[in-house]
Amino acid sequence: MLIIKNGTILNVEKSKEEKMDIAIDNGKIFSIKKNIAPKKEDQVIDASGKIIAPGFIDAHSHLGLWGDSAGAENIDGNETSNPITPNLRAIDGIDPSDKVFQEAYEGGITAVAAGPGSANVLGGQFAAIKTYGNRIDNMIIKAPIAMKCAFGENPKRFYGSKNQAPTTRMGIAALLREMLAKAKEYSDKIDNAKKKTEEMPPYDAKLHSLIPVIKREIPLKAHAHKANDIFTAIRIAKEFNLKITLEHGTDTISIVDELVKEKLPIIVGPSLGHRTKIEVKNKSYKTAGVLNKAGIKIAITTDSPVVPLDHLPLCAALCVKDGLDKWEALKAISLYPAEILGLDKEIGSLSQGKDADIVIWSNNPLLVESFVEYTIINGEVVYKK
């Protein structure tokens, strides 16, 4: 058993600091108590004067799909041969040997949702993974975790440059509706065939991959910056009775009153860096705080590799500087992304029975001078400064 003693725990579920010890066994948090007496055979980490935090989570990234310091031969984030590719699986492209994985866990980020970029109307399946390992199959928390779709400038630019649909926002919405309608029909035929009331339809990989979306088992992960694209995403999700999460949400600060009615989670960012195109002209560190105070559940994203994944705590800190409560900022990179991904029973906070994804910091993670001293993933010390 691994025992962490004498540290100050960031209890994100209760928004308070606690002096507690943590016992870890078989990759899980076994107990959290005031004083745990270690046995002779136990491994002990003395965290005196240190801060113990849950491993941080980025709910929207492309980790391992854009090779660091690599050319086109190791860039695998967008399959731009066709705007409709829901049958793609992130796990078939993610490269755990990429240096950015090491930077992530050394920076206190222990889990991410990773998947295709936003070139396609339907880009493929996201996966939730741990950031430590050398074989993706052993790093998966859940796959698929969501289905990527994209609205606005990116699909227009990629396919408009080829004089191929979609070249307009109307075209994007039309293609998405067409595929969802076909997937619903396909799914119904399979269900009826199982009941012996209809013949099994010919296998279609694209339609089959959308069945979990149609059945509300996973959400559409909707890339949308502009307000009109956000409303189109919501409109289509309602038409087909789908689960949906809003990704980026740059213009959400201007439509907060409408979004409060929808009660949808929003993964905000990336806010760090230049406004590189007209869609992100309104990006601001204030957005997270405004949405949070309105009662909207948020997570903060780096959109890695747009912003390096290990900068996730910095992104949260900059949101605090512009109005987000510090505890809400910590939750926005731990508990809330876990809840949005539907993984809060496994990760996202320090709680008995959850995965032992724990990071020991020199000081509060929101302070820029703080650094990681230990990273523990699935109960294993994977980094020690």
Secondary structure, DSSP 8 states (H G I E B T S, - for coil): -EEEEEEEEEETTTTEEEEEEEEEETTEEEEEES-----TT-EEEE-TT-EEEE-EEEEEE-TTTB-TT--GGGB-S--TT-SB-TT-BGGGT--TTSHHHHHHHHTTEEEEEE---SSSSEEEEEEEEES--S-GGGTEEEEEEEEEEE-SHHHHHHHHTTT-S--SHHHHHHHHHHHHHHHHHHHHHHHHHHTTSS------HHHHHTHHHHTTSS-EEEEE-SHHHHHHHHHHHHHTT--EEEEE-GGGGGSHHHHHHHT--EEE---SS---SGGGTT--THHHHHHHHTT--EEE--TTTTS-GGGHHHHHHHHHHTT--HHHHHHTTTHHHHHHTT-TTTSSS--TTSB--EEEESS-TTSTT--EEEEEETTEEEEE-
